[in-house]
Amino acid sequence: MRRLIPPTLDRYIAFRLVNPFIQGVAMFWGLLLALDTVRRALDFLHSGATSWDALKFFVLSTPQYLALSMPMAMLFAGIYAFGRLSDDNEITAMTASGVPFRRLVLPAMAFALVASLFAFFVSEFVAPWCNFQVEKLRAGVPPQVGSHGASNRMFSDLDSHGRVNMIVYAGTFDATVPALYNITILRYQYAANGEVEEILLTRAQNATYSEDFWWTLEGAWTRQTLADQPMEWQETEIRLHRRPEQISRLDLEARTMTIRMLRDQVEELEATLNQVGLDDQMLDRLNTFRTELGLRFSVPIACLVFAMAGCPMGVRPERSGRSMSFGLSFGVIMLYYIFLHYMTQMGYDGRVPAWFAAWFANLVIGIVGIILIFRVPQ
């Protein structure tokens, strides 16, 4: 008979988590949509979009917030369910019968694991596609990324000393040729003491990609800008340190990519930086993609972390209701996302390693949860 107790107890605890978890998803998902998505959809409507496009914008924006709401709901479910078990003295009865509290947390962790897997599925297979459709609606461009007519491409390169040696601006980029149009290029030449010695200004009607980062110029002229007697000459080829596919992806945001796409981008940017040297824009994108890659795993795993912290938080001597559980969970969530947002920005800027930025908030809440679990019997 003793062998039948743990499975029965597991099912009972897991069943007590279902209802508050569903309520938590509804509350926090609705809160996130009300705070951000509704406003963005109204702004999109006021910018000239049709009502149908604004409705599609709203619906397509919801999956990313569903993945974010599930860790919040798991914390609320843990606090509320274990709070009710504590209020009814069921926790006392279970521990008195020889079941340690850390054993009671296991079914909650199993429940959180299922929630984490579903959150990962949404963030990996649903949200990127929906976010890309949102970007299409906002930009009003065809489905192909970097399609014909994409405008305002600008990038720069740094030399080995961290100094800007080239700034490139193109009015239009056509990925089907591929070619850049209405190009302005500034190239900096430095003296031995590090001061700018000359700035070369190049204007061209268009530049067509040839191979190995080289572009063929048409209708191009180059002029000195700092010399006492400036010279002007024609150029037919220039090395821009960019391939067409890299220029196409300048507007592709990390939230529209899958994990595989993010990994490909990281590998490609690392290889390019090794080949062409330091580049501030490419380095910023590399740090962003590395951090976003870590967040794709850390945010779904937060369901497990919040379950670990929420269950012992629910065990309190005073009686607690739904409002108390919501208030406590909201406070912990605010603390978690303050840590997450601050560390994410530091990861984007390259001030901390990307993996540390993505996992720091989970580590803090997880350590607190482990301490609380072992303190409950006291």
ABEGO torsion letter per residue (X at the ends): XAAAAAAAAAAAAAAAAAAAAAAAAAAAAAAAAAAAAAAAAAAAAAAGBBAAAAAAAAAAAAAAAAAAAAAAAAAAAAAAAAAAAAAAGAAAAAAAAGBBAAAAAAAAAAAAAAAAAAAAAAAAAAAAAAAAAAAAAAAGBBABBGBBGBBGBBBBBBBAAGBBABBBBBABBBAAOBBBBGBBBBBBBBBAAGBBABBBBBBBABBBBBBGGBBBBBGBBBBBAABABBBBBBBABBBAGBBAAAAAAAABBAAABBAAAAAAAAAAAAAAAAAAEBBAAAAAAAAAAAAAAAAAAAAAAAAAAAAAAAAAAABBABBBBAAAAAAAAAAAAAAAAAAAAAAAAAAAAGABBAAAAAAAAAAAAAAAAAAAAAAAAX
